[in-house]
Amino acid sequence: MNFFSVVQYLLFVVIVTACVKPLGGYMYRVFSRERTFPDRLCIPIERWIYQLTGVDPSIEMDARQYAICFVVFSLICTLFLYAILRYQRFLPWFFPDYQTTPLSPDLSFNTAISFSTTTTWQAYAGESTMSYFSQMAGLCTQNFLAGAAGLAVGIAFLRGLARESRATLGNFWVDLTRSLLWILLPGAFLGSLVLVWQGVPMNFHHYEIATTLEGRQQIIPQGPVAALELIKNLGTNGGGFFNANGAHPYENPTPLTNFLELLSIILLPAALTNTFGRMVRHLRQGWLIYWVMLLLFTGGLIALHLSEQSASPLIHGIDSRSSQHPSCGNMEGKEVRFGLGGTVLAGTVTSNGATGSSNAADDSFSSLGGLVLLVNLLLGEVIFGGLGTGLLGMIMTAAIAVFLAGLMIGRTPEYLGKQIGPSENKMIVLYALSGPVTILILTAIAISTNAGLAGLATNSGPHGLTEIFFAFASCFGNNGQTFGGLSANTPFYNIMTAIAMMAGRFGLAVPALIFAGLFAQQPARARSRGTLPTDSLPFGILLTVFILIFTALSYFPALTLGPVLEHFLFKI
């Protein structure tokens, strides 16, 4: 491992850890309606929004009402975006000479669901498909709204864990508004200014025609790139203005922008662990969750670096491990300006969360490198994950670990002083099984039908299986990145991936909200000698081991037939 990569990794981890407490405290104050520095500007706007929409911020909702509002809001956003995409040729800033990819009904349907669920799965090339109006009024707007809705659900979930003998989780519309005004809009505005300073375009100019040194003409797209770029990361959405996403020099021009964009993906989900600790009035609970996340993150980072540091087995005579150059190793499909370290860090961050804006071709990673990316997706978005939904997933997983520990010691399982009874267990099981059932069934359908196999444009065998498996894992995790060898813009994949996106968004959020509602109704019990301490090192180890074992039991056969088999075939 070269010096440049080690410094970059350590600096990234140090900055994230240093920001957990201040950012976590800020979000706690925002959603507790305590005083914060943007109040003077945001509170009048908040009141105006409530007056305009008729929302009474003093009325709270139970879990069922909160979930219905979340689902209905997402449906409205989906229909709004679908209408924009279907009629974009009649709207401003549409260039028919360059937006040549037709937005068919199934592609528009898939894209609308994709952006309203923060998946931003893109079965199209942005610069040849979307107009500036569609990018700004459609996709960028949904990045804000979907990200804020995910954060609102996460906060409601934490509020339910913290409350005692209460039937409500808060008000969805209030949490949504505060997520937008106090967190996403200021962060996106400041971050976009930094990107513009670094050279990311922010304009509505016509596409440029340039003449290359060979005398050929090249079309250079323009557009409001900076506005979309930062919020797609901050709101853990993903995707990109251009087909190449984070590898495009207009979206990610320098190593500094690469580093800052990766930070913007992970800072808020990491800080929510501190918000959780403050809300349940036990900071050690939040820090334990954070250290488990960081441990799994670091393990994946090291594994991915080691797998990519070795040159491709198809290239002979290269001993990359003896080189300290930042661009040594398997550089196929990677940007030299980021080097191996910047690419590996991006691969780890994006595959662990719900922001699939990769800066390299995932399909060109080594077999073991692709395995690491895939395993990160299959872990269930518990390593930082999406904004709000990542911490939600980790705590639901922790509840399962508590239940199993309770069985081993012969006691009724408790978490945060509250019992996990039959009703709570039903929600936990429903949450836990949603991923394996959805991903494996959809993958099985795809590899056993002509329509599914037709998407394998360049690969078959183990790598082809990995491409299909990775696609459904990415869509269910609301991540959006993909192996480029899968041609996904077909009616089959546009419909099937949309099913995976909706299952990953609503099939997880609704059981989690009901679980939180059940917890909120319970009074907290005093700790006894038989209570399992969930803020201790042994529980942290138990939680880490359980996450790995559960993932292995759920997906090991499919992983064996995909990237693992591909790796051993290279050895033959």
C-alpha positions in Angstrom: 0.0 0.0 0.0 1.6 3.2 -1.2 2.2 6.3 1.0 -0.2 8.5 -0.9 -3.1 6.2 -0.4 -2.5 5.6 3.3 -2.4 9.4 3.9 -5.6 9.9 2.0 -7.4 7.1 3.8 -6.3 8.3 7.2 -7.1 11.9 6.5 -10.6 10.9 5.4 -11.3 8.8 8.5 -9.9 11.6 10.8 -12.1 14.3 9.2 -15.2 12.2 9.3 -14.6 11.2 13.0 -13.9 14.9 13.9 -17.2 16.0 12.3 -19.4 13.4 13.9 -20.0 15.3 17.2 -20.6 18.9 15.9 -22.7 17.8 12.9 -24.6 15.3 15.1 -25.3 18.0 17.7 -26.5 20.4 15.0 -29.0 18.0 13.6 -30.2 17.1 17.1 -30.9 20.8 17.7 -32.6 21.3 14.4 -35.1 18.5 14.9 -35.6 19.2 18.6 -36.4 22.8 17.6 -33.6 24.2 19.7 -31.8 27.4 18.7 -29.4 27.2 15.7 -27.6 29.9 13.8 -29.7 29.7 10.6 -33.0 30.3 12.5 -33.2 34.0 11.7 -33.4 33.1 8.0 -35.1 29.7 8.0 -37.9 30.2 10.6 -39.8 32.9 8.5 -39.6 30.7 5.4 -40.7 27.7 7.4 -43.8 29.6 8.7 -44.6 30.8 5.2 -44.5 27.2 3.9 -46.8 26.0 6.6 -49.3 28.8 5.9 -49.1 28.1 2.2 -49.6 24.3 2.5 -52.0 24.4 5.5 -49.7 22.3 7.7 -50.2 22.6 11.5 -46.7 21.9 12.9 -48.1 21.2 16.4 -50.0 18.1 15.2 -48.0 14.9 15.5 -48.5 11.6 13.7 -48.4 8.0 14.7 -46.3 5.5 12.8 -49.1 4.6 10.4 -49.9 8.2 9.5 -46.2 9.0 9.2 -45.6 6.1 6.8 -48.6 7.0 4.7 -47.4 10.6 4.3 -44.0 9.3 3.3 -45.4 7.0 0.7 -47.9 9.5 -0.7 -45.3 12.2 -0.9 -42.9 9.9 -2.8 -45.8 8.9 -5.2 -46.5 12.6 -5.9 -42.8 13.3 -6.6 -42.7 10.2 -8.9 -45.7 11.4 -11.0 -44.4 14.9 -11.1 -41.0 13.8 -12.4 -42.6 11.3 -14.9 -44.6 14.1 -16.4 -41.5 16.3 -16.9 -39.6 13.4 -18.5 -42.4 12.5 -20.9 -42.9 16.0 -22.1 -39.4 17.4 -21.9 -39.2 18.1 -25.6 -41.9 20.8 -25.1 -40.1 22.4 -22.2 -37.3 24.9 -22.1 -33.6 24.1 -22.9 -34.3 21.0 -25.0 -31.7 20.5 -27.8 -33.1 18.0 -30.2 -29.8 17.7 -32.1 -28.1 16.4 -28.9 -30.8 14.9 -26.7 -31.3 12.0 -29.1 -32.1 9.1 -26.7 -35.9 8.7 -26.6 -37.4 8.8 -23.2 -39.8 5.9 -23.6 -42.6 5.3 -21.1 -40.7 2.4 -19.4 -37.5 4.4 -19.2 -39.4 7.5 -17.9 -41.1 5.3 -15.3 -37.9 3.7 -14.2 -36.1 7.1 -14.0 -38.9 8.7 -12.0 -39.0 5.9 -9.5 -35.2 5.9 -9.4 -34.9 9.6 -8.4 -37.8 9.7 -6.0 -36.3 6.8 -4.0 -32.8 8.3 -4.0 -31.5 5.3 -6.1 -30.7 7.5 -9.2 -30.2 4.3 -11.3 -29.5 5.7 -14.7 -30.2 3.4 -17.7 -29.3 6.3 -20.0 -26.6 8.8 -20.8 -27.5 12.1 -19.2 -25.9 14.4 -21.8 -27.7 12.7 -24.7 -31.0 12.1 -22.9 -31.9 14.9 -20.4 -32.6 18.5 -21.1 -31.3 21.2 -18.8 -34.9 21.7 -17.6 -35.3 18.0 -16.8 -31.9 18.0 -15.0 -32.8 21.0 -12.8 -36.5 21.1 -12.3 -36.8 17.3 -12.4 -33.8 15.4 -11.3 -32.1 18.0 -9.1 -35.4 18.9 -7.3 -36.0 15.2 -6.6 -32.5 14.9 -5.2 -33.4 17.5 -2.6 -36.9 16.2 -1.9 -36.1 12.5 -1.8 -33.0 13.1 0.4 -35.0 15.2 2.8 -37.8 12.6 3.0 -35.2 9.9 3.8 -33.7 12.0 6.6 -37.2 12.7 8.0 -37.9 9.0 8.2 -34.6 8.4 9.9 -35.3 11.1 12.5 -38.8 9.8 13.1 -37.4 6.4 13.7 -34.9 7.7 16.2 -37.6 9.7 17.9 -39.6 6.6 18.4 -36.8 4.8 20.0 -36.2 7.7 22.4 -39.8 8.4 23.4 -41.6 6.7 26.3 -45.3 5.9 26.5 -46.0 8.0 23.4 -48.1 7.1 20.4 -46.5 9.6 17.9 -43.3 9.9 16.0 -43.5 13.6 15.0 -44.8 15.4 12.0 -43.5 14.2 8.5 -44.1 17.6 6.9 -42.2 19.4 9.7 -39.3 17.0 9.5 -39.2 17.3 5.7 -39.2 21.1 5.8 -36.5 21.3 8.4 -34.4 18.8 6.5 -34.5 21.0 3.5 -34.2 24.4 5.0 -31.7 23.8 7.8 -29.5 21.0 6.3 -29.7 20.2 2.6 -30.1 23.6 1.0 -27.3 25.4 3.0 -25.0 22.5 2.6 -25.7 22.1 -1.2 -25.3 25.9 -1.8 -21.9 26.2 0.0 -20.6 23.0 -1.5 -21.7 24.0 -5.0 -19.7 27.2 -4.7 -16.6 25.2 -3.9 -17.2 23.0 -7.0 -17.6 26.0 -9.2 -14.3 27.4 -7.8 -12.7 24.1 -8.8 -14.0 24.3 -12.4 -17.4 22.5 -12.4 -19.7 24.2 -14.9 -22.8 26.1 -13.8 -24.4 27.5 -16.9 -27.2 27.1 -19.4 -25.0 27.5 -22.5 -25.6 25.6 -25.7 -23.4 22.5 -26.3 -20.0 23.5 -27.6 -18.5 22.1 -30.8 -14.7 21.7 -30.7 -12.2 20.5 -33.3 -9.7 18.0 -32.0 -6.0 17.7 -33.0 -7.0 15.0 -35.5 -9.4 17.4 -37.2 -12.5 15.7 -36.0 -15.5 17.5 -34.3 -16.3 16.8 -30.7 -19.5 17.8 -28.9 -18.8 19.1 -25.4 -22.0 19.3 -23.2 -22.5 22.2 -20.9 -25.2 22.8 -18.2 -25.9 23.5 -14.5 -23.7 20.7 -13.4 -22.6 22.1 -10.0 -26.2 22.4 -8.8 -26.8 18.7 -9.3 -23.4 17.4 -8.3 -23.3 18.4 -4.6 -26.9 17.6 -3.7 -26.6 14.1 -5.3 -23.9 13.4 -2.8 -25.1 15.3 0.2 -28.6 13.8 -0.1 -27.1 10.3 -0.7 -28.7 10.1 -4.1 -26.0 9.3 -6.7 -26.0 9.3 -10.4 -24.7 12.2 -12.4 -25.3 14.9 -15.0 -23.1 12.9 -17.4 -23.0 9.2 -18.3 -19.5 8.8 -16.8 -20.8 10.2 -13.4 -17.9 11.0 -11.0 -15.3 10.0 -13.6 -16.3 12.9 -15.9 -14.0 15.9 -15.6 -16.9 18.3 -15.5 -18.4 16.6 -12.5 -15.2 15.7 -10.7 -12.3 17.7 -12.1 -9.6 17.4 -9.5 -8.4 15.1 -6.6 -9.6 17.8 -4.2 -13.2 17.7 -5.6 -13.1 13.9 -5.5 -12.1 14.0 -1.8 -14.7 16.7 -0.9 -17.5 15.0 -2.8 -16.7 11.7 -0.9 -16.8 13.6 2.4 -20.2 15.1 1.5 -21.6 11.6 1.0 -20.6 10.2 4.4 -20.5 13.2 6.8 -24.3 13.4 7.5 -25.0 9.6 7.8 -22.0 9.3 10.1 -23.0 12.3 12.3 -26.5 10.8 12.7 -25.0 8.3 15.1 -24.2 11.1 17.5 -27.7 12.5 16.9 -29.1 9.1 17.9 -27.0 9.1 21.1 -28.3 12.5 22.1 -31.9 11.6 21.4 -31.8 8.5 23.5 -29.8 10.4 26.1 -27.0 7.9 26.0 -24.0 9.0 23.9 -22.2 5.7 24.2 -24.9 4.0 22.2 -24.3 6.3 19.3 -20.5 6.0 19.5 -20.7 2.2 19.6 -22.8 2.2 16.4 -20.3 4.6 14.8 -17.2 2.5 15.7 -18.9 -0.6 14.3 -19.6 1.2 11.1 -16.1 2.5 10.9 -14.6 -1.0 11.5 -16.6 -2.5 8.7 -15.8 0.5 6.5 -12.1 0.2 7.1 -12.1 -3.6 6.5 -13.8 -3.1 3.1 -11.4 -0.2 2.3 -8.3 -2.4 2.9 -9.8 -5.4 1.1 -10.6 -3.3 -2.0 -7.2 -1.6 -2.0 -5.3 -4.9 -1.8 -7.5 -6.5 -4.5 -6.8 -3.6 -6.9 -3.2 -3.0 -6.0 -2.2 -6.2 -7.8 -2.2 -5.9 -11.6 -4.8 -7.6 -13.6 -4.1 -11.4 -14.0 -4.3 -10.9 -17.8 -1.4 -8.5 -17.7 2.0 -10.2 -17.3 5.4 -8.9 -16.2 4.1 -6.2 -13.8 4.9 -6.2 -10.1 2.8 -3.3 -8.9 3.3 -4.2 -5.3 6.9 -3.0 -5.5 5.8 0.4 -6.7 5.0 3.4 -4.6 3.4 5.4 -7.4 -0.2 6.4 -6.7 -1.4 5.1 -10.1 0.2 1.6 -9.7 -2.0 -1.5 -9.8 -5.1 -2.4 -11.8 -5.8 0.9 -13.5 -8.1 -0.4 -16.1 -11.3 1.7 -16.1 -9.8 4.1 -13.6 -9.0 7.8 -13.8 -5.2 8.5 -13.6 -5.9 11.9 -12.0 -7.4 10.2 -8.9 -4.9 7.3 -8.7 -5.5 4.0 -7.1 -6.2 5.6 -3.6 -8.8 8.0 -4.8 -10.6 5.3 -6.8 -10.6 2.8 -4.0 -11.8 5.3 -1.5 -14.6 6.3 -3.9 -15.5 2.7 -4.5 -15.7 2.0 -0.8 -17.7 5.1 0.1 -20.2 4.7 -2.7 -20.8 1.0 -2.3 -21.3 1.3 1.5 -23.9 4.0 1.1 -26.8 4.9 -1.1 -24.8 7.2 -3.4 -23.7 5.2 -6.4 -21.8 8.0 -8.1 -18.7 6.0 -8.9 -15.5 7.7 -10.4 -14.4 4.5 -12.2 -15.8 1.7 -14.2 -17.0 -0.9 -11.6 -17.0 -3.5 -14.4 -13.2 -3.2 -14.7 -12.4 -3.9 -11.1 -10.7 -7.2 -10.4 -12.9 -10.2 -9.5 -12.1 -9.7 -5.8 -12.5 -6.0 -6.1 -16.0 -6.4 -7.6 -16.7 -8.9 -4.8 -15.9 -6.3 -2.2 -18.2 -3.7 -3.8 -21.0 -6.3 -4.1 -20.6 -7.4 -0.4 -20.8 -3.8 0.7 -24.1 -3.5 -1.1 -25.4 -6.7 0.3 -24.6 -5.8 3.9 -27.8 -3.8 3.8 -26.7 -0.2 3.8 -25.6 -0.5 7.5 -22.2 1.1 7.0 -23.1 4.8 7.1 -25.6 4.1 4.3 -28.2 6.5 3.0 -29.2 9.8 4.7 -31.4 8.6 7.6 -32.0 5.1 6.2 -28.4 4.0 6.9 -28.6 4.4 10.6 -32.1 3.0 10.6 -30.7 -0.2 9.0 -27.9 -0.5 11.5 -30.2 -0.1 14.5 -32.7 -2.7 13.1 -29.8 -5.1 12.7 -28.7 -4.3 16.2 -32.2 -5.2 17.4 -31.8 -8.6 15.7 -28.5 -9.1 17.5 -30.1 -8.2 20.8 -32.9 -10.8 20.2 -30.4 -13.5 19.4 -28.3 -12.6 22.5 -31.5 -12.8 24.6 -32.2 -16.3 23.3 -28.6 -17.4 24.3 -28.8 -16.1 27.8 -32.5 -17.1 28.4 -33.9 -13.6 28.9 -36.5 -11.5 27.1 -34.5 -9.3 24.8 -34.3 -5.6 25.6 -32.9 -2.6 23.7 -32.6 0.9 25.1 -34.6 -0.3 28.1 -37.5 -1.6 26.1 -38.6 -5.2 25.4 -38.5 -6.7 21.9 -41.8 -8.6 21.9 -43.7 -10.6 19.3 -45.0 -7.5 17.5 -41.5 -5.9 17.3 -40.1 -9.2 16.2 -42.5 -9.4 13.2 -41.3 -6.0 12.0 -37.7 -7.1 12.4 -38.1 -10.3 10.5 -40.0 -8.5 7.7 -37.2 -5.9 7.5 -34.4 -8.6 7.5 -36.0 -10.8 4.9 -36.9 -8.0 2.4 -33.4 -7.8 1.0 -32.6 -11.5 0.4 -36.1 -12.3 -0.9 -36.2 -9.3 -3.3 -32.6 -9.5 -4.7 -32.4 -13.3 -5.1 -35.8 -13.7 -6.6 -35.3 -10.9 -9.1 -31.8 -12.2 -10.0 -33.2 -15.7 -10.5 -35.9 -14.5 -12.8 -33.3 -12.5 -14.8 -30.9 -15.3 -15.3 -33.6 -17.8 -16.3 -35.4 -15.7 -18.9 -34.4 -14.7 -22.4 -35.3 -11.0 -21.6 -33.0 -11.0 -18.6 -30.1 -12.7 -20.4 -30.5 -10.4 -23.4 -29.1 -7.6 -21.2 -25.6 -9.3 -21.1 -24.1 -7.4 -24.0 -20.5 -8.3 -23.5 -20.2 -11.0 -20.8 -21.6 -14.3 -19.8 -20.7 -17.0 -17.2 -19.7 -15.9 -13.7 -19.1 -12.3 -14.6 -22.5 -12.1 -16.3 -24.2 -13.4 -13.2 -22.3 -10.8 -11.1 -23.5 -8.0 -13.4 -27.1 -9.0 -12.9 -26.8 -9.7 -9.2 -25.0 -6.4 -8.7 -27.7 -4.5 -10.5 -30.5 -5.8 -8.3 -28.4 -5.4 -5.1 -27.7 -1.8 -6.1 -31.3 -1.0 -6.9 -32.6 -2.6 -3.7 -30.0 -0.6 -1.7 -31.1 2.6 -3.4 -27.5 2.9 -4.5 -27.7 3.2 -8.3 -24.2 2.2 -9.5 -23.9 -0.7 -12.0 -21.5 -2.9 -13.9 -21.3 -1.4 -17.4 -21.6 -4.7 -19.2 -25.3 -4.9 -18.4 -27.6 -3.2 -21.0 -30.3 -2.2 -18.6 -32.4 0.1 -20.8 -35.0 -2.5 -21.8 -38.6 -2.9 -20.7 -37.6 -6.0 -18.7 -34.9 -4.3 -16.7 -36.7 -0.9 -16.4 -39.6 -2.7 -14.7 -37.7 -5.2 -12.7 -35.2 -2.7 -11.3 -38.0 -0.3 -10.4 -39.6 -3.1 -8.3 -36.3 -3.6 -6.5 -36.0 0.2 -5.9 -39.5 0.4 -4.4 -38.9 -2.6 -2.2 -35.7 -1.2 -0.9 -37.2 2.2 -0.2 -40.7 1.4 1.2 -40.3 -2.3 2.1 -37.7 -1.3 4.7 -38.9 2.2 5.8 -42.5 1.1 6.6 -41.6 -1.8 8.9 -38.9 0.3 10.6 -41.4 3.1 11.3 -43.9 0.6 12.7 -41.2 -0.9 14.9 -40.3 2.6 16.2 -44.0 3.3 16.9 -44.2 0.2 19.0 -41.1 1.2 20.9 -42.4 4.7 21.5 -45.5 3.3 23.3 -43.4 1.4 25.8 -42.1 2.8 29.1 -38.4 2.5 29.6 -37.4 -0.2 32.1 -34.6 0.1 34.7 -31.4 -1.8 33.9 -30.8 -5.0 35.9 -27.9 -7.4 36.3 -29.4 -9.5 33.6 -29.7 -6.7 31.1 -27.4 -7.0 28.0 -25.4 -3.8 27.8 -25.7 -2.6 24.2 -23.1 0.1 24.6 -20.2 -2.3 25.4 -17.3 -3.8 23.4 -18.7 -7.3 23.6 -22.0 -6.2 22.0 -20.0 -4.3 19.4 -18.2 -7.5 18.5 -21.5 -9.4 18.5 -23.1 -6.9 16.2 -20.2 -6.9 13.8 -20.0 -10.7 13.6 -23.8 -11.0 13.2 -23.8 -8.6 10.2 -21.1 -10.6 8.5 -22.7 -14.0 9.2 -26.2 -12.9 8.2 -24.9 -11.6 4.9 -22.9 -14.7 4.2 -25.8 -17.0 5.0 -28.1 -15.0 2.8 -25.9 -14.6 -0.3 -22.9 -16.9 -0.1 -24.2 -19.3 -2.9 -24.8 -16.5 -5.3 -21.4 -14.9 -4.5 -19.7 -18.2 -5.0 -21.2 -18.7 -8.4 -20.3 -15.1 -9.4 -17.2 -13.2 -8.4 -15.6 -16.0 -6.4 -15.8 -18.5 -9.2 -14.6 -15.9 -11.7 -11.5 -15.3 -9.5 -10.6 -18.9 -9.5 -11.1 -19.3 -13.2 -8.3 -16.7 -13.7 -6.0 -19.0 -11.8 -6.6 -22.0 -14.1 
